[in-house]
Amino acid sequence: MNQNEITKSAMRDLRVGALLTFIAINLRFVSGNVLNALIFFNIIQSKNPDRRFDIHAPSTPDIWCDAVMIIVLTVAYVFITSNQTKNVRTSVFLNIHEMSNQKLSTIRRLKDCIYQSMGIFYATVTGVGIYFFSRYVLSIGLEVSFVENTTGIFFVLNKLNDILRLCSPLIIVYAYCKYLSTNKYIMFMLYLFFIIRNLFATNMLGLISEYDLHVGAPFLDILSPIIFIYSAAYFITNFKATVYKEQKLLHDLKQDMIQEHSAQSCRKYRNAFGAHVA
């Protein structure tokens, strides 16, 4: 397999890996927001009255959605760290000092594409990891050990959990906006939405203990499907442009290789001719 074919395969793996990562991001919004609203308003509810779904603890729909999210992220990791991607990163980037300025420009575009896809993936993994630790470890542990006369360590862990619950979706929003290359206005609106939403969901400002405003989070979660509508609109309007950009990058890289090969052949011919004349 020549270098162009390796690069083409690597670009395909990166595109698939980034897409799977984006699907996992949307599954995180489903698990953390959409299902929260559906359970709160009893649209989704257990038929067993002794095991009713609760927004304050992981329920069966949440667990299933989170399990699918982990599977999708695992498959995304396989694509993003494929052998083709590793070969491109090593064989091309190690010889970057030997390339012409024209080819160097193309390689930099390829490098930016690779690092952007990997950055989106690892940002998503970080956000999801914080989400899992908060939801399935810290929150459950605090719920089990809760007592009326809270100790100092309980207070610290509770505040830490609130901070993690606030930061986790912000990291996910960063990865979401990075993938879609959203403008600053939409990025600001998403950050603002999740900050306000999680201030209602947590007790960082005392809104729950003083005013019992935790119901504000499910009501705001009703707006979450707008995120999926925006995602669908992006793919409809920008998918062809994204594929064209990738194809142009591969075409430019192929042309650079052809020109470099031609230049090397000319130099070899001139050197042979000079030696013959001498």
Buried (B, 14 or more C-beta within 10 A) or exposed (E): EEBBEBBBBBBBBBBBBBBBBBBBBBBBBBBBBBBBBBBBEEEBBBEEEEEEBEBEEBBEBBEEBBEBBEEBBEBBBEBBEBEBBEBBBEEBEEEEEEBEEEBEEBBEBBBEBBEBBBBBBBBBBBBBEBBBBBBBEBBEEBEEEEEEEEEEEBEEBBEEBBBBBBBBBBBBBBBBBBBBEBEEEEBEEBBEBBEEBBBBBBBBEEBBEEEEBBEBBBBBBBEBBEBEEBBEEBEEEEEEEBEEEBEEBBEBBBEBBEEBEEEEEEEEEEEEEEEEEE
